Amino acid sequence: MLAVMLALTLACGGGGTAVKPDARTVQGSSDISGSYDYGRGQFDGTATHSGTIMGTRQQGYADQVDIELTDAGGRIRLPRVTLPVLRGGEDGWFVLKDLQITDRSIDAKAGVNLINNPRIHIDRVTGTIAITGKGGDYSGRCQKVDVSQQAQF
């Protein structure tokens, strides 16, 4: 395990596929006819029915991921489209859990909520990032941000 640098800020550009809830309504009808009670009566008519099918759909997106690492730990800002309605975080930032930093990689989990903790892997040599979780997948390339530099505009 490599010692964490005093502060590292990364901006990662990329995209992925978000998993979103989806509902579809199905409708149908059928004609029925026949006899009952040993041939003493007949019936005919039309029956209609409908129902809702719940599932998920995939939605492509492009977005930026921001990461801040300090001696005290780290945090990440994930693409909004991948986040569930019920989530923790503060101002869009989520705590990095199980943070492991080596000379070649940065690995962690984002604490989105109790059941959704996407895995984050950053290759420090190539600068690539991969995030996988219940809300979808993301891949991109990160660049170190010099926070002491003046704003461009």
Backbone as a chain_set.jsonl record, in Angstrom:
{"seq": "MLAVMLALTLACGGGGTAVKPDARTVQGSSDISGSYDYGRGQFDGTATHSGTIMGTRQQGYADQVDIELTDAGGRIRLPRVTLPVLRGGEDGWFVLKDLQITDRSIDAKAGVNLINNPRIHIDRVTGTIAITGKGGDYSGRCQKVDVSQQAQF", "coords": {"N": [[0.852, -1.176, 0.0], [0.642, 2.1, -0.942], [1.587, 5.216, 0.424], [-0.89, 7.693, 0.899], [-1.076, 10.558, -1.11], [-0.839, 14.025, -0.173], [-2.976, 15.566, -1.267], [-5.139, 14.872, -3.952], [-6.791, 15.579, -6.864], [-9.063, 14.524, -9.275], [-10.418, 14.706, -12.554], [-12.637, 13.082, -14.549], [-13.492, 12.129, -17.744], [-16.047, 10.598, -19.649], [-18.323, 7.9, -20.293], [-21.28, 5.797, -20.186], [-23.607, 3.177, -19.395], [-26.705, 3.479, -17.977], [-28.85, 1.865, -15.636], [-32.228, 1.902, -15.546], [-35.446, 2.094, -13.915], [-38.436, 0.691, -15.388], [-41.701, 0.65, -16.76], [-44.294, -1.074, -18.386], [-47.415, -1.061, -20.024], [-49.811, -3.533, -20.726], [-52.372, -4.555, -22.883], [-55.35, -6.337, -23.742], [-57.876, -8.286, -25.465], [-60.625, -10.604, -25.69], [-62.936, -12.74, -27.375], [-65.729, -14.538, -26.23], [-67.816, -17.415, -26.238], [-70.507, -19.771, -25.847], [-72.202, -22.561, -24.33], [-74.217, -23.399, -21.445], [-75.216, -25.219, -18.53], [-76.205, -27.774, -19.41], [-77.004, -27.263, -22.09], [-79.211, -25.538, -21.946], [-78.937, -22.83, -21.97], [-77.202, -20.003, -23.312], [-74.203, -18.155, -23.812], [-72.394, -15.262, -24.708], [-69.824, -12.899, -25.423], [-67.442, -10.256, -24.803], [-64.267, -10.067, -23.402], [-62.098, -7.917, -21.714], [-58.754, -7.071, -20.803], [-56.012, -5.836, -18.843], [-52.651, -5.049, -17.871], [-49.668, -4.343, -15.949], [-46.266, -4.426, -16.593], [-43.34, -4.614, -14.839], [-39.955, -3.598, -15.022], [-36.571, -3.138, -16.14], [-34.614, -0.75, -18.005], [-31.997, 0.098, -20.289], [-29.972, 2.961, -20.451], [-27.999, 5.013, -22.334], [-25.287, 7.312, -21.696], [-23.233, 10.281, -21.384], [-20.806, 11.734, -19.295], [-19.171, 13.487, -16.567], [-16.934, 12.414, -14.014], [-15.9, 13.195, -10.775], [-13.181, 13.115, -8.509], [-11.823, 13.242, -5.275], [-9.0, 12.925, -3.278], [-7.51, 12.646, -0.111], [-5.311, 12.749, 2.787], [-7.079, 11.998, 4.748], [-8.961, 10.392, 3.53], [-11.334, 9.769, 0.914], [-13.542, 11.053, -1.696], [-16.259, 10.962, -4.096], [-17.879, 12.202, -7.01], [-20.556, 11.097, -8.675], [-22.103, 10.284, -11.895], [-25.283, 11.755, -12.278], [-27.407, 10.419, -13.515], [-27.052, 7.745, -12.91], [-27.738, 7.41, -10.304], [-29.768, 6.24, -7.569], [-33.12, 7.007, -6.377], [-33.387, 7.004, -3.572], [-30.786, 7.832, -1.628], [-27.59, 8.465, -0.111], [-24.976, 10.675, 0.621], [-23.562, 13.995, 0.078], [-24.284, 17.054, -1.194], [-24.06, 15.928, -3.759], [-21.744, 14.444, -3.564], [-20.075, 11.418, -2.635], [-18.868, 9.231, -0.098], [-15.779, 7.5, -0.323], [-15.381, 4.153, 0.198], [-13.517, 1.424, 1.633], [-11.059, 2.147, 0.535], [-8.208, 1.726, -1.427], [-4.967, 2.391, -2.268], [-2.397, 2.042, -4.517], [0.858, 2.022, -6.129], [0.123, 1.616, -8.739], [-2.663, 1.56, -8.997], [-5.974, 2.716, -8.019], [-8.468, 1.746, -5.925], [-11.821, 1.391, -4.836], [-15.032, 1.659, -3.146], [-18.088, 3.311, -3.746], [-20.098, 4.906, -1.417], [-23.165, 4.886, -1.903], [-25.814, 4.053, -1.095], [-27.366, 1.76, 1.286], [-27.575, -0.683, -0.155], [-26.374, -0.217, -2.559], [-23.322, 0.093, -3.718], [-21.226, 1.065, -5.746], [-18.371, -0.259, -7.484], [-15.14, 1.066, -7.922], [-12.45, 1.455, -10.086], [-9.322, 2.676, -10.822], [-6.785, 2.981, -13.101], [-3.639, 3.92, -12.542], [-1.511, 4.211, -14.233], [-2.382, 4.257, -16.944], [-4.493, 6.009, -16.697], [-7.143, 5.352, -16.939], [-10.573, 4.823, -15.952], [-12.965, 2.732, -14.365], [-16.252, 2.037, -13.47], [-18.554, 0.044, -11.803], [-21.796, -1.04, -10.986], [-25.051, -1.344, -9.345], [-26.527, 0.723, -10.478], [-25.556, 0.99, -13.024], [-22.926, 1.131, -15.528], [-19.702, 2.673, -16.037], [-17.112, 4.15, -17.931], [-13.991, 5.702, -18.562], [-11.525, 8.331, -18.914], [-9.132, 9.708, -16.754], [-7.846, 12.823, -15.53], [-5.351, 14.571, -13.755], [-6.113, 17.281, -11.661], [-4.974, 20.489, -11.178], [-5.51, 22.197, -8.472], [-4.547, 24.573, -7.558], [-4.165, 26.168, -9.682], [-5.081, 29.048, -11.66], [-8.463, 29.922, -12.551], [-9.729, 29.146, -15.82], [-11.535, 30.787, -17.091]], "CA": [[0.0, 0.0, 0.0], [1.409, 3.326, -1.063], [1.041, 6.29, 1.258], [-1.743, 8.612, 0.16], [-0.518, 11.893, -1.25], [-1.546, 15.005, 0.636], [-4.258, 15.827, -1.914], [-5.188, 14.563, -5.372], [-8.103, 15.817, -7.451], [-9.152, 13.982, -10.624], [-11.609, 14.926, -13.37], [-12.68, 11.957, -15.475], [-14.507, 12.243, -18.786], [-16.391, 9.303, -20.225], [-19.748, 7.613, -20.398], [-21.654, 4.44, -19.841], [-24.991, 2.746, -19.517], [-27.426, 3.523, -16.702], [-29.985, 0.957, -15.511], [-33.353, 2.701, -15.063], [-36.705, 1.345, -13.809], [-39.318, 0.875, -16.536], [-43.001, -0.006, -16.647], [-45.03, -1.167, -19.642], [-48.802, -1.489, -19.883], [-50.237, -4.479, -21.748], [-53.822, -4.642, -22.963], [-55.817, -7.37, -24.659], [-59.297, -8.606, -25.393], [-60.959, -11.896, -26.282], [-64.362, -13.033, -27.527], [-66.081, -15.833, -25.659], [-69.207, -17.839, -26.461], [-70.686, -21.174, -25.497], [-73.478, -22.88, -23.682], [-74.049, -23.845, -20.072], [-76.317, -25.931, -17.89], [-76.676, -28.85, -20.283], [-77.608, -26.788, -23.323], [-80.423, -24.743, -21.762], [-78.643, -21.404, -22.078], [-76.014, -19.665, -24.068], [-73.576, -16.881, -23.46], [-71.322, -14.761, -25.559], [-69.396, -11.57, -24.995], [-66.045, -9.895, -24.991], [-63.56, -9.763, -22.153], [-60.877, -7.116, -21.896], [-57.858, -7.144, -19.656], [-54.776, -5.058, -18.962], [-51.728, -5.251, -16.766], [-48.421, -3.575, -16.005], [-45.053, -5.221, -16.436], [-42.243, -3.807, -14.298], [-38.637, -4.098, -15.393], [-35.55, -2.108, -16.252], [-34.135, -0.451, -19.349], [-30.645, 0.643, -20.305], [-29.918, 4.308, -21.021], [-26.633, 5.471, -22.532], [-25.038, 8.685, -21.271], [-21.858, 10.78, -21.281], [-20.772, 12.621, -18.135], [-17.889, 13.616, -15.878], [-16.82, 11.93, -12.643], [-14.869, 13.929, -10.038], [-12.67, 12.37, -7.357], [-10.887, 13.957, -4.405], [-8.327, 12.062, -2.305], [-6.662, 13.335, 0.866], [-4.821, 11.857, 3.835], [-8.217, 11.569, 5.563], [-9.835, 9.495, 2.77], [-11.692, 10.266, -0.402], [-14.947, 11.182, -2.065], [-16.491, 10.9, -5.53], [-19.141, 12.718, -7.534], [-20.964, 10.172, -9.73], [-23.119, 10.806, -12.816], [-26.618, 11.803, -11.675], [-28.302, 9.455, -14.165], [-26.845, 6.413, -12.335], [-28.064, 7.422, -8.87], [-31.141, 5.909, -7.199], [-33.881, 8.062, -5.705], [-32.982, 6.974, -2.162], [-29.33, 7.788, -1.58], [-26.922, 9.313, 0.866], [-24.146, 11.684, -0.025], [-23.713, 15.391, 0.47], [-24.082, 17.928, -2.353], [-23.671, 15.119, -4.907], [-20.504, 13.725, -3.272], [-20.225, 10.196, -1.858], [-17.641, 8.78, 0.563], [-15.123, 6.315, -0.866], [-15.172, 3.131, 1.222], [-12.533, 0.39, 1.301], [-10.102, 2.804, -0.359], [-6.886, 1.128, -1.506], [-4.15, 3.11, -3.232], [-1.067, 1.487, -4.75], [1.556, 2.824, -7.131], [-0.453, 1.362, -10.061], [-4.13, 1.639, -9.073], [-6.813, 3.22, -6.934], [-9.687, 0.945, -5.867], [-12.716, 1.779, -3.739], [-16.472, 1.544, -3.357], [-18.798, 4.559, -3.449], [-21.192, 4.666, -0.476], [-24.382, 5.545, -2.4], [-26.818, 3.717, -0.083], [-27.066, 0.482, 1.938], [-27.463, -1.815, -1.085], [-25.737, 0.203, -3.807], [-21.956, 0.555, -3.469], [-20.496, 0.783, -6.988], [-16.923, -0.465, -7.412], [-14.363, 2.008, -8.724], [-11.063, 1.061, -10.338], [-8.577, 3.643, -11.632], [-5.43, 2.564, -13.449], [-2.824, 5.14, -12.406], [-0.545, 4.273, -15.328], [-3.074, 4.666, -18.171], [-5.472, 7.05, -16.395], [-8.513, 4.898, -17.195], [-11.446, 4.569, -14.806], [-14.109, 1.857, -14.598], [-17.173, 1.986, -12.338], [-19.62, -0.925, -12.027], [-22.712, -1.131, -9.853], [-26.465, -1.571, -9.624], [-27.058, 1.819, -11.287], [-25.003, 0.935, -14.362], [-21.482, 1.072, -15.716], [-19.069, 3.894, -16.527], [-15.689, 4.052, -18.219], [-13.474, 6.963, -19.068], [-10.113, 8.648, -18.699], [-8.982, 10.737, -15.722], [-6.711, 13.731, -15.545], [-5.094, 15.248, -12.498], [-6.493, 18.691, -11.682], [-4.157, 21.345, -10.314], [-6.477, 23.101, -7.843], [-3.93, 25.87, -7.272], [-4.121, 26.925, -10.937], [-6.173, 30.015, -11.817], [-9.565, 29.517, -13.408], [-9.505, 29.466, -17.217], [-12.441, 31.891, -17.483]], "C": [[0.895, 1.235, 0.0], [0.782, 4.384, -0.169], [0.242, 7.253, 0.384], [-1.054, 9.97, 0.084], [-1.386, 12.881, -0.468], [-2.912, 15.334, 0.046], [-4.129, 15.536, -3.401], [-6.615, 14.77, -5.833], [-8.066, 15.34, -8.886], [-10.469, 14.389, -11.269], [-11.575, 13.861, -14.459], [-13.822, 12.149, -16.466], [-14.781, 10.881, -19.384], [-17.891, 9.139, -20.323], [-20.022, 6.175, -20.056], [-23.109, 4.156, -20.108], [-25.621, 2.737, -18.133], [-28.592, 2.531, -16.749], [-31.108, 1.735, -14.84], [-34.594, 1.824, -14.917], [-37.617, 1.672, -14.992], [-40.607, 0.109, -16.286], [-43.692, 0.039, -18.001], [-46.433, -1.668, -19.347], [-49.158, -2.408, -21.045], [-51.759, -4.553, -21.71], [-54.197, -5.723, -23.96], [-57.314, -7.561, -24.515], [-59.507, -9.974, -26.025], [-62.475, -12.034, -26.339], [-64.622, -14.422, -26.967], [-67.528, -16.143, -26.003], [-69.296, -19.31, -26.094], [-72.042, -21.406, -24.868], [-73.187, -23.401, -22.276], [-75.304, -24.577, -19.624], [-76.99, -26.904, -18.863], [-77.468, -28.329, -21.471], [-78.837, -25.928, -23.162], [-80.158, -23.248, -21.856], [-77.378, -21.19, -22.867], [-75.444, -18.348, -23.551], [-72.588, -16.511, -24.56], [-70.987, -13.354, -25.092], [-67.916, -11.363, -25.278], [-65.446, -9.569, -23.626], [-62.324, -8.931, -22.489], [-60.044, -7.21, -20.624], [-56.63, -6.273, -19.924], [-53.913, -5.336, -17.735], [-50.481, -4.411, -16.966], [-47.26, -4.516, -15.738], [-43.944, -4.284, -15.97], [-40.916, -4.445, -14.689], [-37.626, -2.97, -15.375], [-35.212, -1.898, -17.728], [-32.741, 0.144, -19.22], [-30.662, 1.982, -21.029], [-28.457, 4.731, -21.126], [-26.476, 6.927, -22.11], [-23.551, 9.011, -21.371], [-21.837, 11.784, -20.138], [-19.351, 12.654, -17.563], [-18.005, 13.061, -14.475], [-15.684, 12.704, -11.995], [-14.483, 13.128, -8.802], [-11.697, 13.258, -6.597], [-10.336, 12.974, -3.387], [-7.457, 12.921, -1.404], [-6.143, 12.303, 1.843], [-5.968, 11.271, 4.656], [-9.132, 10.585, 4.832], [-10.151, 10.082, 1.414], [-13.184, 10.381, -0.592], [-15.049, 11.242, -3.583], [-17.836, 11.532, -5.864], [-19.467, 11.878, -8.766], [-21.965, 10.823, -10.683], [-24.519, 10.692, -12.213], [-27.538, 10.727, -12.237], [-28.159, 8.049, -13.568], [-27.314, 6.311, -10.885], [-29.516, 7.043, -8.611], [-31.813, 7.081, -6.484], [-33.472, 8.153, -4.235], [-31.473, 6.796, -2.09], [-28.822, 8.699, -0.485], [-26.163, 10.398, 0.135], [-24.436, 13.082, 0.478], [-23.337, 16.268, -0.716], [-23.581, 17.158, -3.568], [-22.412, 14.301, -4.703], [-20.798, 12.525, -2.387], [-18.866, 9.774, -1.311], [-17.098, 7.551, -0.17], [-14.819, 5.359, 0.282], [-14.159, 2.11, 0.722], [-11.488, 0.916, 0.322], [-8.731, 2.14, -0.268], [-6.113, 1.824, -2.616], [-2.784, 2.435, -3.306], [-0.384, 2.38, -5.777], [0.959, 2.649, -8.524], [-1.967, 1.531, -10.142], [-4.742, 2.292, -7.838], [-8.104, 2.424, -7.013], [-10.504, 1.364, -4.658], [-14.142, 1.394, -4.092], [-17.085, 2.883, -2.983], [-19.994, 4.237, -2.561], [-22.461, 5.403, -0.877], [-25.553, 5.313, -1.445], [-26.502, 2.326, 0.461], [-26.85, -0.671, 0.966], [-26.76, -1.454, -2.393], [-24.387, 0.841, -3.485], [-21.107, 0.246, -4.704], [-18.99, 0.668, -6.747], [-16.221, 0.479, -8.383], [-12.948, 1.465, -8.863], [-10.436, 2.104, -11.263], [-7.172, 3.084, -11.849], [-4.571, 3.819, -13.462], [-1.796, 5.28, -13.517], [-1.218, 4.803, -16.6], [-4.057, 5.816, -17.948], [-6.909, 6.626, -16.612], [-9.254, 4.635, -15.89], [-12.567, 3.649, -15.258], [-14.937, 1.821, -13.32], [-18.278, 0.997, -12.701], [-20.482, -1.017, -10.776], [-24.135, -1.351, -10.305], [-27.067, -0.503, -10.535], [-26.527, 1.86, -12.702], [-23.492, 0.904, -14.353], [-20.978, 2.39, -16.291], [-17.619, 3.58, -16.849], [-15.233, 5.37, -18.82], [-11.996, 7.111, -18.794], [-10.032, 9.828, -17.739], [-7.738, 11.586, -15.961], [-6.595, 14.371, -14.171], [-5.439, 16.724, -12.668], [-5.606, 19.433, -10.703], [-5.087, 22.401, -9.718], [-5.886, 24.456, -7.51], [-3.863, 26.76, -8.534], [-5.309, 27.871, -11.027], [-7.238, 29.465, -12.746], [-9.3, 29.969, -14.846], [-10.381, 30.613, -17.698], [-13.324, 32.263, -16.323]], "O": [[1.784, 1.382, 0.839], [-0.44, 4.432, -0.03], [0.649, 7.584, -0.73], [-0.52, 10.468, 1.075], [-2.537, 12.586, -0.146], [-3.904, 15.379, 0.774], [-3.139, 15.904, -4.034], [-7.547, 14.203, -5.261], [-7.159, 15.695, -9.639], [-11.51, 14.414, -10.612], [-10.599, 13.753, -15.202], [-14.977, 12.312, -16.072], [-13.859, 10.095, -19.602], [-18.634, 10.115, -20.421], [-19.12, 5.424, -19.684], [-23.754, 4.804, -20.933], [-25.131, 2.067, -17.224], [-29.241, 2.378, -17.784], [-30.966, 2.177, -13.7], [-34.785, 0.901, -15.708], [-37.581, 2.778, -15.53], [-40.597, -0.957, -15.671], [-43.678, 1.065, -18.681], [-46.628, -2.572, -18.534], [-48.853, -2.112, -22.2], [-52.361, -4.606, -20.637], [-53.457, -5.995, -24.906], [-57.937, -7.068, -23.575], [-58.675, -10.446, -26.799], [-63.199, -11.525, -25.483], [-63.851, -15.356, -27.191], [-68.368, -15.245, -26.054], [-68.284, -20.009, -26.038], [-72.912, -20.536, -24.885], [-72.062, -23.791, -21.962], [-76.333, -24.534, -20.298], [-78.198, -26.841, -19.092], [-78.501, -28.899, -21.822], [-79.472, -25.602, -24.164], [-81.108, -22.466, -21.822], [-76.582, -22.111, -23.057], [-76.144, -17.546, -22.933], [-72.032, -17.373, -25.241], [-71.798, -12.702, -24.435], [-67.251, -12.188, -25.904], [-66.058, -8.88, -22.81], [-61.603, -9.226, -23.443], [-60.565, -7.403, -19.526], [-56.266, -6.012, -21.071], [-54.398, -5.799, -16.702], [-50.272, -3.836, -18.034], [-47.272, -5.296, -14.785], [-43.645, -3.286, -16.626], [-40.773, -5.668, -14.688], [-37.804, -1.969, -14.68], [-35.485, -2.747, -18.577], [-32.361, 0.633, -18.157], [-31.283, 2.124, -22.082], [-27.756, 4.8, -20.117], [-27.437, 7.694, -22.163], [-22.715, 8.11, -21.436], [-22.75, 12.601, -20.018], [-18.46, 11.94, -18.023], [-19.036, 13.21, -13.82], [-14.619, 12.857, -12.593], [-15.334, 12.541, -8.133], [-10.858, 13.936, -7.19], [-11.092, 12.274, -2.713], [-6.753, 13.815, -1.874], [-6.484, 11.124, 1.752], [-5.845, 10.174, 5.2], [-10.007, 9.994, 5.464], [-9.342, 10.803, 0.831], [-13.981, 9.893, 0.209], [-14.071, 11.532, -4.273], [-18.801, 11.414, -5.109], [-18.757, 11.931, -9.771], [-22.608, 11.808, -10.321], [-24.888, 9.639, -11.695], [-28.365, 10.18, -11.507], [-29.072, 7.237, -13.712], [-27.286, 5.226, -10.304], [-30.406, 7.471, -9.347], [-31.15, 8.022, -6.045], [-33.239, 9.245, -3.716], [-30.945, 5.743, -2.446], [-29.529, 9.582, 0.0], [-26.646, 10.965, -0.844], [-25.407, 13.325, 1.194], [-22.201, 16.228, -1.187], [-22.763, 17.674, -4.33], [-22.038, 13.53, -5.587], [-21.652, 12.587, -1.502], [-17.841, 9.937, -1.973], [-17.858, 6.676, -0.585], [-14.097, 5.704, 1.217], [-13.972, 1.955, -0.485], [-11.084, 0.215, -0.606], [-8.163, 2.007, 0.816], [-6.55, 1.847, -3.767], [-2.101, 2.275, -2.294], [-0.958, 3.366, -6.24], [1.25, 3.448, -9.414], [-2.511, 1.635, -11.241], [-4.121, 2.399, -6.78], [-8.769, 2.423, -8.049], [-9.959, 1.655, -3.593], [-14.422, 0.879, -5.174], [-16.658, 3.52, -2.021], [-20.816, 3.39, -2.911], [-22.806, 6.421, -0.277], [-26.212, 6.266, -1.031], [-25.459, 1.765, 0.124], [-26.029, -1.55, 1.228], [-26.574, -2.319, -3.249], [-24.321, 1.986, -3.038], [-20.352, -0.727, -4.709], [-18.415, 1.386, -5.93], [-16.659, 0.661, -9.519], [-12.326, 1.065, -7.879], [-10.952, 2.379, -12.347], [-6.466, 2.757, -10.895], [-4.762, 4.691, -14.311], [-1.26, 6.369, -13.721], [-0.685, 5.697, -17.257], [-4.416, 6.519, -18.893], [-7.816, 7.449, -16.484], [-8.66, 4.278, -14.873], [-13.063, 3.759, -16.379], [-14.409, 1.604, -12.23], [-18.873, 1.093, -13.775], [-19.973, -1.066, -9.656], [-24.403, -1.526, -11.493], [-28.006, -0.78, -11.279], [-26.983, 2.669, -13.51], [-22.86, 0.683, -13.32], [-21.72, 3.125, -16.942], [-16.967, 2.829, -16.124], [-15.994, 6.059, -19.499], [-11.304, 6.141, -18.483], [-10.755, 10.814, -17.881], [-6.736, 11.131, -16.512], [-7.593, 14.67, -13.515], [-5.105, 17.34, -13.68], [-5.496, 19.052, -9.538], [-5.416, 23.385, -10.38], [-6.623, 25.396, -7.21], [-3.546, 27.946, -8.453], [-6.4, 27.564, -10.546], [-6.955, 28.646, -13.619], [-8.723, 31.032, -15.073], [-10.003, 31.335, -18.62], [-14.154, 33.165, -16.444]]}, "num_chains": 1, "name": "protein.A"}
